[in-house]
Amino acid sequence: MLNLYDFEETWDSLKQHKNRNLLTGFGVAWGIFILVLLVGAGSGLQKGIMVLFKDYTQNSLWIYGGETSMSKPGQRSGRTVDFKEHELKMFAQRYPEIQEISPEINYPGKKLHSKFKSYKRFQCYGVVSSYFKIKTFKVENGRLLNKNDDQTHARVVVIGKQIAKALFGKENAIGKFISLDGVWLRVVGILAEKSMFSNNQQQIYIPYQTLKDQYNYGKTIDCFSISLNSDTSPITFEEYFKTYLAKRYSFHKNDKNAIYIENLQADAKAFNSLFKSIQFFLWIVGICMLLSGIVGVSNIMLVVVKERTQEIGVRKAIGAPPGNILFMIINESIAITLISGLVGLIAASLIVFLINASMSAIISDKGSIFKGLDVNIPIAIGALILLVLAGAIAGLYPAKKAASVMPIKALNSDNQ
């Protein structure tokens, strides 16, 4: 049975060969250090990627029209698949699962300017107010488009923060006017910074009906978005909705070029699956590094057994049972792995803290996909426990070898 004397003896034995034990322990500490950093970096990147999906409701679909590439009897390939405004209303009536629906018209505007300045790199979209319940943008100042804007065909616009800064500098852009291809629009909202997933800082949004009236544009719709009720599976809905669209627009349901449906829930699951694979790979790499340290512990314990052969012989000669010898060697092995593992874990946690603190200006940026290193403490402690068990296993063979030493042979050996 273990007692205080056993621990004191183990500690004294470790102190006799400080340099050797430090080098042996370094391999173990380095292994758990790398494991924590690798898994932390993978977890942090995964969280950053998943944050990008918060720009959209998870149960949303984005349907893009394309060109048919598979012909049906009586049909030719190469036909354009477009949608019309009244069809979107019909879709919403046909499928009660649809909660919100909105067109998204990409208007290729050329000139955007305020009274004094101009801006060239921008994207203009015509949408209805329900669009912002599907694509969950927030405004830094002002408001988003509303139903009144839809009904009155208001000449208003919501612009990205970068555009507001370029056109108005430090002035408040809310209530001011900008010209889009000769049509003056009143700024009612400035979008808050979002992720690179949407790049909304170079985007402007105007009411769909205003786009049709002022620019004679948007007679057909090449893209529309829908959000579904919370109890509806987007993956299941996508299947039968695509079958319906194939029948209505006379294209083969397996024609991937006729329409493209972006399913955010399916995309999120795919990313999660990808990162699970990445995390598994990182764990394998980290564990392999740990194993190299454990092998080093096992090797050094074999050296210890050889060096202490005569001591072990004396112990057995005066009546020490084999179990006592066994535990003596295993205790040293566990002590090396436990102390080294704690050092590696503490060092890794400190490095994670320093990295997150020094990169706070970057990782706090909503446009960054890297949200810092994320250390799962329970997993780290679990890894440390496994490390200690591995240390016990590493010392088991040398311990058995020591316990099987014959006292006469040990006393007659010359290993000093």
Secondary structure, 3 states (H helix, E strand, C coil): CCCHHHHHHHHHHHHHCHHHHHHHHHHHHHHHHHHHHHHHHHHHHHHHHHHHHHHECCCEEEEEECECCCCCCCCCCCCECCECHHHHHHHHHHCCCEEEEEECEEECCCCEECCCCEECCCEEEEECCCHHHHECCCEEEECCCCHHHHHHCCCEEEEEHHHHHHHHCCCCCCCCEEEECCEEEEEEEEECCCCCCCCHHHEEEEEHHHHHHHHCCCCCECEEEEEECCCCCHHHHHHHHHHHHHHHCCCCCCCCCCEEEEEHHHHHHHHHHHHHHHHHHHHHHHHHHHHHHHHHHHHHHHHHHHHCHHHHHHHHHCCCCHHHHHHHHHHHHHHHHHHHHHHHHHHHHHHHHHHHHHCHHHHCCCCCCCCCCCCCHHHHHHHHHHHHHHHHHHHHHHHHHHHCCCHHHHHHCCCC
